[in-house]
Amino acid sequence: MMDSRCHAEDLVSPGHVFPACAEPDGVLLRPGWAEVGVDLARIAGVQPAATFCRVLDDSGEVAHADTLIARAESLALPHLTLADLVAHRMATESFVTQLSQSALRVGAGEFVTRAFEDRLTKRQHLALSLGDVRSPEPILVRLHSECLTGDVFGSRRCDCGQQLNEALARVQSEGRGLVLYLRQEGRGIGLVNKVRAYQLQDQGRDTVEANEDLGLPVDPRDYGVAAQMLLALGARRVRLMTNNPKKIEGLEIHGVEVISREPIEIPPSEDNHHYLATKKAKMGHLLDTV
């Protein structure tokens, strides 16, 4: 099967070997066994094909991850996880392309705005910059996930719009920095599901419970695209404005060094105190005034 001269008619079917086609973009679009095998072969610089199978434990059942890791370590075999492979590809390959650039004056001042597209998802994101972003000195950075209700309509359910304005103002004050506006509405669940979650919150559920009741992850956002945008702009060392430790982890695992965390805490209001308290208690956000 790994011979480039092999054709479908060369394989006996039905048989004991089942051919599988891998997604061309590999584990980044479909985290399957075929994709893992083909991605590893490509990284090794050999024919992009692989053989894979399940491993059984001593009782004859399919072995779980802990059993496989223990077995690999006992035999001194190298091993890695799907997450390791995804992180390696995101850190060593580029999937974002800058499509356009212009000056943009906003309330906080004037920025250079660049539009990027993620080739894998076709989503488009913005980078607003000020000053020399390629300097080796760590640069002030904010990763801001899209929040239509907060950023545009000034919703009091959250502090998103206020955080965005605060980040832009801090960059202007410093004279150098970057704000990435990421199209990850509703912590990645989308606008329609976000409004559905609001309805459940009106009935007494908190922001975590509402997502779970809808059968959705609490926070499925991925910061690989943000890391790729930063690296494309030459910003490899950053001072990150965030209250969310997962953003730090999300950048560092994809090759961006976070030199320091700069808190960006907005004093809670009567409307959003419970929301922020939930993020602190259940999602690990670092908030001192809640």
C-alpha positions in Angstrom: 0.0 0.0 0.0 2.9 2.4 0.6 4.2 1.7 -2.9 3.3 4.7 -5.1 2.6 2.3 -7.9 -0.1 0.5 -6.0 -3.7 0.8 -7.2 -7.1 -0.1 -5.7 -7.3 -3.3 -7.8 -4.1 -4.5 -6.3 -5.8 -5.0 -3.0 -8.0 -8.0 -2.2 -11.4 -7.0 -0.9 -13.0 -8.0 1.4 -9.9 -8.9 3.4 -8.2 -8.4 6.7 -6.6 -5.0 5.8 -8.9 -2.1 5.6 -7.6 0.9 3.6 -8.4 4.3 5.1 -8.0 7.7 3.5 -6.6 10.5 5.6 -7.8 14.1 5.6 -5.3 16.1 3.5 -4.7 18.6 6.4 -4.3 15.8 8.8 -5.0 16.0 12.6 -5.6 19.7 12.5 -8.9 19.1 10.8 -9.7 15.5 11.7 -8.1 13.8 14.8 -8.2 10.3 13.4 -5.8 7.4 13.4 -5.1 7.6 9.6 -4.3 11.3 10.0 -1.9 10.7 12.9 -0.1 8.0 10.9 0.2 10.1 7.7 1.2 13.3 9.6 4.0 11.4 11.4 5.2 9.9 8.1 5.2 13.4 6.5 7.2 14.9 9.4 9.7 12.0 9.1 10.1 12.8 5.5 9.0 9.5 4.2 6.1 8.3 2.0 2.9 9.7 3.6 1.3 6.4 4.4 1.1 4.3 7.6 -0.3 1.1 9.1 -2.2 1.4 12.3 -4.0 -1.0 14.6 -5.5 -1.2 18.1 -3.4 -2.6 20.9 -4.9 -5.1 23.3 -4.1 -5.4 27.1 -3.3 -8.5 28.9 -7.0 -9.4 29.3 -7.6 -9.1 25.6 -9.5 -5.8 25.8 -8.5 -2.6 23.9 -5.8 -0.9 25.9 -6.5 2.5 27.3 -4.0 5.4 27.1 -2.5 4.9 30.6 -1.8 1.2 29.8 -0.2 2.1 26.5 2.0 4.8 28.0 3.1 2.4 30.8 3.9 -0.3 28.2 5.8 2.1 26.0 7.9 3.4 28.9 8.6 -0.2 30.1 10.0 -1.0 26.7 11.8 2.4 26.2 9.6 3.1 23.2 9.0 6.8 22.2 5.4 7.8 22.5 3.4 11.0 22.0 -0.2 12.1 22.2 -2.5 13.6 19.6 -2.2 16.9 21.4 1.6 16.7 21.1 1.3 16.2 17.4 -1.2 19.1 16.9 1.0 21.4 19.0 4.1 20.4 16.9 2.4 21.1 13.6 0.9 24.4 14.8 4.4 25.5 16.0 6.3 24.5 12.9 3.9 25.1 10.1 2.0 28.2 9.0 -1.8 28.2 8.3 -2.5 31.9 8.4 -2.2 34.4 5.6 -2.3 38.1 5.8 -4.8 39.3 3.2 -4.9 43.1 3.7 -3.7 46.0 5.7 -4.7 49.6 6.4 -4.7 52.4 9.0 -7.6 52.3 11.4 -8.5 55.1 13.8 -10.7 54.0 16.8 -11.7 55.7 20.0 -8.3 54.9 21.7 -6.2 56.2 18.7 -4.8 55.1 15.4 -3.6 51.6 14.7 -2.4 49.5 11.8 -5.0 46.8 11.2 -4.2 43.6 9.3 -6.7 41.0 8.2 -5.6 37.4 8.4 -7.3 34.2 7.2 -7.0 30.8 8.7 -6.6 28.4 5.8 -8.0 25.5 7.9 -11.2 27.1 9.1 -11.6 29.9 6.5 -12.2 32.2 9.5 -10.8 35.8 9.2 -9.2 37.6 12.2 -7.8 41.0 12.8 -4.5 42.3 14.3 -4.4 45.9 15.5 -0.9 47.0 16.0 1.0 50.1 17.1 4.8 50.7 16.9 7.5 48.2 16.0 6.0 44.8 16.6 9.2 43.0 15.4 11.5 44.4 18.1 13.2 41.7 20.2 11.8 43.4 23.4 8.6 41.6 24.7 5.5 43.3 23.3 2.2 44.1 25.0 -0.5 41.8 23.6 -4.2 41.1 24.1 -6.0 38.1 22.6 -9.7 39.3 22.4 -12.3 36.8 21.4 -15.2 38.3 19.4 -18.2 39.3 21.6 -20.8 40.9 19.4 -23.2 41.6 22.3 -20.5 43.2 24.5 -18.1 44.8 21.9 -20.9 46.3 19.8 -24.0 46.6 21.9 -22.3 47.2 25.3 -24.0 44.2 27.0 -23.8 44.4 30.7 -23.8 40.6 31.1 -20.0 40.5 30.5 -17.0 42.8 30.7 -15.8 42.0 27.1 -16.3 45.4 25.5 -14.7 47.2 28.5 -11.7 44.8 28.3 -11.3 45.5 24.6 -11.3 49.3 25.1 -8.9 49.0 28.0 -6.5 46.9 26.0 -6.5 49.4 23.1 -6.0 52.2 25.5 -3.0 50.5 27.2 -1.3 49.9 23.8 -1.8 53.5 22.9 -0.4 54.6 26.3 2.7 52.4 25.9 3.2 53.4 22.2 3.7 49.8 21.1 1.6 46.7 21.2 -0.9 44.3 19.5 -4.5 43.5 20.0 -5.7 40.4 18.1 -9.5 40.2 17.5 -10.3 36.6 17.1 -13.5 35.3 15.5 -14.4 32.9 18.4 -17.8 34.2 19.4 -19.3 33.1 22.6 -16.1 31.4 23.9 -16.1 29.4 20.7 -19.7 28.1 20.6 -21.1 30.7 18.1 -23.6 33.5 18.3 -26.8 31.4 18.1 -25.7 29.0 20.9 -24.5 32.0 22.9 -28.0 33.5 22.9 -29.4 30.0 23.8 -27.0 30.0 26.8 -28.2 33.5 27.8 -31.8 32.1 27.9 -30.7 29.3 30.3 -28.8 31.9 32.4 -32.0 33.9 32.6 -33.6 30.7 34.1 -30.9 30.5 36.8 -28.1 28.5 35.2 -24.5 30.0 35.3 -22.3 30.5 32.3 -20.7 27.0 32.7 -23.9 25.1 33.4 -25.7 26.8 30.5 -23.0 25.4 28.0 -23.2 22.0 29.6 -27.0 21.9 29.5 -26.7 22.6 25.7 -24.3 19.7 25.3 -21.5 22.1 24.5 -17.9 22.5 25.9 -17.4 25.2 28.5 -14.6 26.8 26.5 -13.5 25.2 23.3 -11.4 28.2 22.1 -8.1 27.4 20.5 -5.2 29.9 20.5 -3.1 28.2 17.9 -4.3 30.7 15.2 -3.4 33.6 17.6 0.1 32.2 18.0 0.5 31.9 14.3 -0.7 35.5 13.8 1.8 36.7 16.4 4.7 34.7 14.8 3.8 35.9 11.3 4.0 39.5 12.7 7.4 38.8 14.4 6.1 38.9 17.9 7.7 35.9 19.5 8.0 37.2 23.1 4.9 38.8 24.7 3.6 40.4 27.8 0.0 39.1 27.7 -2.9 41.1 29.0 -5.2 38.4 30.4 -6.9 37.0 33.4 -7.2 33.6 31.8 -4.2 31.2 32.4 -5.4 29.0 29.4 -4.4 31.8 27.1 -0.9 31.7 28.4 -0.7 27.9 27.9 -2.3 28.2 24.5 0.4 30.5 23.2 3.3 28.8 24.8 2.4 25.4 23.5 2.3 26.8 20.0 5.7 28.5 20.2 5.1 32.0 21.6 7.0 32.9 24.8 4.9 34.7 27.4 7.3 36.7 29.5 4.7 38.1 31.9 0.9 38.2 32.5 -0.6 41.7 32.7 -3.9 41.6 34.5 -6.8 43.3 32.7 -9.5 43.2 35.4 -12.7 45.4 35.0 -14.5 46.1 38.4 -17.6 43.9 38.4 -21.1 45.4 38.1 -24.4 44.2 39.6 -25.2 42.7 36.2 -22.0 40.7 35.6 -20.8 39.9 39.2 -22.2 36.4 39.1 -20.8 35.7 35.6 -17.3 36.8 36.7 -17.5 34.9 40.0 -18.4 31.8 38.0 -15.4 32.2 35.7 -13.2 32.6 38.8 -14.6 29.6 40.6 -15.2 27.2 37.8 -12.8 28.2 35.0 -9.7 29.3 36.9 -9.7 33.0 35.9 -7.5 35.1 38.0 -9.7 37.8 39.4 -9.0 39.8 42.6 -12.0 42.2 42.7 -14.7 39.4 42.5 
